[in-house]
Amino acid sequence: MAINFNGAPWGGINQAAQQRRAKDPRHPLVYRIEFAAIGWANNVGHSRFDGLPLAQILADGKGNQPNRQSIDKAIRKAKELGLIVPESNARCLVVSPRAFQRGGRGTYTCNVHGVSRGLRPAN
């Protein structure tokens, strides 16, 4: 599948590297939210955290998980900064299609947001 950003320059990103960054406690929590959104994004830009809870990904170096309030605050800040789209939540972070596209193997759905291929609104 061709990646099209309406003629704008673009480049690829290694999602595994973004997953590692999301788990790295040296980064501020708000950016780890963005890294997780990109690292686990499926073909429609949704990152569902069903099997691996977001709190577990965001644990500090000793394995201590941030509390729900800290995660919610970081998600709100990431939305304010435009790092993730407004419908994002702790169960599913969503990357804007203006910033991220993915093709090939993978899912095109999100049960959290009721999205399937072709039904995702433009953000």
C-alpha positions as CSV (number, residue, x, y, z in Angstrom):
1,M,0.0,0.0,0.0
2,A,1.4,3.4,-0.9
3,I,1.7,6.0,1.8
4,N,0.1,9.3,0.8
5,F,0.5,12.5,2.8
6,N,-1.0,14.7,0.0
7,G,2.4,15.4,-1.6
8,A,4.1,16.3,1.7
9,P,7.5,14.7,2.5
10,W,7.4,11.6,4.7
11,G,9.5,8.9,6.1
12,G,9.1,5.5,7.7
13,I,9.3,4.8,11.4
14,N,10.3,1.7,13.3
15,Q,7.3,0.7,15.5
16,A,9.4,-1.7,17.6
17,A,11.7,1.3,18.4
18,Q,8.7,3.3,19.4
19,Q,7.6,0.5,21.7
20,R,11.0,0.5,23.4
21,R,10.8,4.2,23.9
22,A,7.3,3.9,25.4
23,K,8.7,1.6,28.0
24,D,11.8,3.8,28.7
25,P,11.1,5.7,32.0
26,R,13.8,8.3,31.1
27,H,11.3,10.0,28.8
28,P,8.5,12.2,30.2
29,L,5.1,10.3,30.5
30,V,3.4,12.5,27.9
31,Y,5.9,11.5,25.2
32,R,5.8,7.9,26.3
33,I,2.0,8.1,25.5
34,E,2.8,9.3,22.0
35,F,5.5,6.6,21.6
36,A,3.0,3.9,22.7
37,A,0.3,5.2,20.3
38,I,2.7,5.0,17.4
39,G,4.4,1.8,18.5
40,W,1.3,-0.2,18.8
41,A,-0.8,1.5,16.1
42,N,-2.6,-0.8,13.7
43,N,-3.5,-0.1,10.1
44,V,-6.2,2.5,11.1
45,G,-3.9,4.2,13.7
46,H,-5.5,2.7,16.7
47,S,-3.4,1.2,19.5
48,R,-5.5,-1.1,21.6
49,F,-4.2,-2.1,25.0
50,D,-6.2,-5.2,25.7
51,G,-3.5,-7.8,26.5
52,L,-0.8,-5.4,27.8
53,P,-2.3,-2.7,29.9
54,L,-0.9,0.8,29.2
55,A,0.0,1.2,32.9
56,Q,2.3,-1.8,32.5
57,I,4.0,-0.3,29.5
58,L,4.5,3.0,31.4
59,A,6.0,1.4,34.5
60,D,9.2,2.9,35.9
61,G,12.5,1.2,36.0
62,K,11.6,-0.7,39.1
63,G,8.3,-2.0,37.7
64,N,6.1,0.4,39.5
65,Q,3.1,1.3,37.4
66,P,1.8,4.9,37.3
67,N,-1.7,5.3,38.8
68,R,-4.8,5.9,36.7
69,Q,-4.8,9.7,37.5
70,S,-1.2,10.1,36.2
71,I,-2.0,8.2,33.0
72,D,-5.2,10.2,32.4
73,K,-3.3,13.4,33.0
74,A,-0.6,12.4,30.5
75,I,-3.2,11.4,28.0
76,R,-5.0,14.8,28.4
77,K,-1.6,16.6,27.9
78,A,-0.8,14.5,24.8
79,K,-4.2,15.5,23.4
80,E,-3.5,19.2,24.1
81,L,-0.2,18.9,22.4
82,G,-1.7,17.2,19.3
83,L,0.3,14.1,19.9
84,I,-2.8,11.9,19.8
85,V,-6.4,12.5,18.7
86,P,-9.2,13.5,21.1
87,E,-11.0,10.2,21.1
88,S,-7.9,8.5,22.7
89,N,-8.2,6.9,26.1
90,A,-6.2,4.5,28.2
91,R,-7.7,1.5,26.4
92,C,-6.9,2.8,22.9
93,L,-4.6,5.6,21.9
94,V,-5.2,7.0,18.4
95,V,-2.7,8.6,16.1
96,S,-3.9,11.1,13.5
97,P,-4.0,9.9,9.9
98,R,-2.3,13.2,9.1
99,A,0.8,12.0,11.0
100,F,0.7,8.3,10.7
101,Q,-0.3,5.8,8.0
102,R,0.4,2.1,7.9
103,G,-0.3,-0.6,5.4
104,G,0.3,-4.3,4.9
105,R,-0.4,-6.9,7.4
106,G,-2.3,-6.0,10.5
107,T,-5.8,-5.1,11.7
108,Y,-8.1,-2.5,10.4
109,T,-10.5,-2.4,13.3
110,C,-10.9,-1.1,16.8
111,N,-13.5,-2.6,19.1
112,V,-13.0,0.2,21.7
113,H,-14.0,2.9,19.2
114,G,-16.2,0.8,16.9
115,V,-14.0,1.4,13.9
116,S,-13.4,-0.7,10.9
117,R,-11.6,-0.1,7.6
118,G,-13.2,2.7,5.6
119,L,-15.2,4.0,8.6
120,R,-12.4,6.0,10.3
121,P,-13.2,9.7,10.2
122,A,-10.5,12.1,9.0
123,N,-8.8,14.0,11.8
